[in-house]
Amino acid sequence: MAARDGDLASLTAMLDARPDWLHARGKPYEWTLPHAAAQRGHVTCVNALLSDVMGWAEFFGRRDIVEMLTRHSQT
């Protein structure tokens, strides 16, 4: 798994080709891609995944979500 391995290029290519994989969950804990990247300390992958979430929040006018993610990224 690209997120688990910290392979940002493969992760972004994979999600460009299959955006639905953003919702994939892995066994045994049913982790999402951000969980897998965070567990291994791959900051660049976590940042890219959360930036994608923030982009969608902005697109849908969810300023509350954008502000929350911004606050958490500054801590």
C-alpha positions in Angstrom: 0.0 0.0 0.0 1.5 3.3 -1.1 0.3 5.3 2.0 1.7 2.7 4.3 5.0 2.7 2.5 5.2 6.5 2.2 5.3 6.4 -1.6 3.6 9.7 -2.4 4.0 9.5 -6.1 2.3 6.1 -6.3 -0.4 7.2 -3.8 -1.3 10.3 -5.9 -1.2 8.3 -9.1 -3.4 5.6 -7.6 -6.0 8.1 -6.3 -6.0 10.0 -9.6 -6.8 6.7 -11.4 -9.2 5.4 -8.7 -10.5 8.2 -6.4 -12.9 5.7 -4.8 -9.9 4.0 -3.2 -9.7 6.9 -0.8 -12.4 5.1 1.1 -10.6 1.8 1.1 -10.1 0.2 4.5 -7.4 -2.3 5.3 -7.4 -5.2 7.7 -7.1 -6.0 10.5 -8.2 -2.6 11.9 -10.2 -1.2 9.0 -7.7 1.7 8.7 -8.1 4.3 6.0 -5.2 5.6 3.9 -4.5 8.5 6.4 -4.4 6.0 9.3 -1.9 3.8 7.5 0.4 6.7 6.5 0.2 8.2 10.1 1.0 4.9 11.7 4.3 4.8 9.8 5.0 8.5 10.2 4.7 9.4 6.5 3.9 13.1 7.0 3.9 13.9 3.3 1.3 11.3 2.6 -0.9 12.3 5.5 -0.6 16.0 4.4 -1.6 15.1 0.8 -4.6 13.1 1.9 -5.8 15.7 4.3 -5.2 18.5 1.7 -7.5 16.5 -0.6 -10.2 16.5 2.2 -9.7 20.2 2.8 -10.1 20.8 -1.0 -13.4 19.0 -1.0 -14.6 20.8 2.1 -13.8 24.2 0.4 -15.6 23.1 -2.8 -18.7 22.3 -0.8 -18.5 25.5 1.2 -17.8 23.8 4.5 -15.8 26.6 6.1 -16.2 24.9 9.5 -14.3 21.8 8.3 -11.6 23.9 6.6 -11.1 25.9 9.7 -10.8 22.8 11.9 -8.3 21.1 9.6 -6.3 24.4 9.4 -6.2 24.6 13.2 -5.1 21.0 13.6 -2.4 21.4 10.9 -0.9 24.3 12.9 -0.5 22.3 16.1 
